[in-house]
Amino acid sequence: MEDLKIRRKCEDMITYGYVVLRQFPKSERHVLSQEIRNTMWALLRLIIICNKRYFKKTTMQDLDAELDLLRSQIRMAQKIGYLSFKSYEVWSRHLDEIGRMIGGWFKSLQKGGAGNVA
């Protein structure tokens, strides 16, 4: 069930992200904004793939790396001034929650010992 919750949380984060990305300057909508969109969709894609696979370790590592990339992109957008501090704060909370869920998912696989995290 945890994987379904994380998928829902990721979809909520993408919905929020699209609202915030509309506020980026037009000059950045096809550059940094597009990169962030691609990373958000890659994150959701990896969650779905990880849920379907039996051996999950490498996919979980890719998922964690993609989340870290998204955090960096959002941090850069805030530093550059495309993202208000409030929006950055809310988005970061979404990402932190997803990160905790990924960590919990990974730990549950390690304890399960069903060959999932070999």
C-alpha positions in Angstrom: 0.0 0.0 0.0 2.9 2.3 0.7 3.7 2.4 -3.0 0.2 3.6 -3.8 0.5 6.4 -1.3 3.8 7.5 -2.7 2.4 7.6 -6.2 -0.5 9.8 -5.0 1.9 12.1 -3.2 4.1 12.4 -6.3 1.0 13.2 -8.4 0.0 15.9 -5.9 3.6 17.3 -6.1 3.4 17.4 -9.9 0.1 19.2 -9.8 1.5 21.8 -7.4 4.7 22.0 -9.6 2.7 22.8 -12.7 0.9 25.7 -10.9 4.1 27.2 -9.7 6.0 26.7 -13.0 3.3 28.8 -14.8 4.7 31.8 -12.8 8.2 31.4 -14.3 9.3 34.1 -16.7 8.5 33.3 -20.4 12.1 33.1 -21.2 12.6 30.2 -18.8 9.4 28.2 -19.6 11.2 26.1 -22.1 14.5 25.8 -20.3 14.7 25.3 -16.5 10.9 24.9 -16.3 10.9 22.2 -18.9 13.8 20.4 -17.1 11.9 20.5 -13.8 8.8 19.1 -15.6 10.8 16.3 -17.1 12.4 15.4 -13.7 8.9 15.3 -12.0 7.6 12.9 -14.7 10.7 10.8 -14.4 10.2 10.6 -10.7 6.6 9.3 -11.1 7.7 6.9 -13.9 10.4 5.4 -11.6 7.8 5.0 -8.7 5.6 3.1 -11.1 8.4 0.9 -12.5 9.7 0.2 -9.0 6.3 -1.0 -7.9 6.2 -3.4 -10.8 9.7 -4.9 -10.5 10.7 -7.8 -8.3 14.3 -6.7 -7.9 14.0 -3.0 -6.9 17.4 -1.9 -5.6 18.8 -0.2 -8.7 15.4 1.4 -9.5 15.2 2.6 -5.9 18.6 4.2 -6.3 17.6 5.8 -9.5 14.5 7.1 -7.8 16.5 8.6 -5.0 18.9 10.2 -7.4 16.0 11.7 -9.4 14.5 13.2 -6.3 17.9 14.7 -5.4 18.1 16.3 -8.9 14.6 17.7 -8.5 15.5 19.2 -5.1 18.6 20.9 -6.7 16.6 22.2 -9.7 14.0 23.8 -7.4 16.7 25.2 -5.1 18.4 26.8 -8.1 15.0 28.2 -9.4 14.6 29.8 -5.9 18.1 31.2 -5.8 17.8 32.7 -9.3 14.5 34.3 -8.3 12.0 32.4 -10.4 10.4 30.9 -7.3 9.2 32.7 -4.2 10.5 31.5 -0.9 6.9 30.4 0.1 6.5 28.3 -3.1 10.0 26.9 -2.5 9.0 26.0 1.1 5.8 24.2 0.1 7.4 22.4 -2.8 10.3 21.3 -0.5 7.8 19.9 2.0 6.2 17.8 -0.8 9.7 16.5 -1.8 10.7 15.8 1.8 7.6 13.7 2.3 8.2 11.8 -0.8 11.9 11.3 0.3 10.8 9.9 3.6 8.4 7.5 1.9 11.1 6.3 -0.5 13.4 5.7 2.6 10.6 3.8 4.3 9.9 1.8 1.2 13.6 0.9 0.9 13.8 -0.2 4.5 10.7 -2.3 4.3 12.2 -4.1 1.3 15.5 -4.7 3.2 13.6 -6.2 6.2 11.3 -8.3 3.9 14.3 -10.2 2.5 12.3 -11.5 -0.4 15.2 -10.9 -2.8 13.8 -7.4 -3.6 16.9 -5.6 -2.4 19.8 -7.9 -3.2 
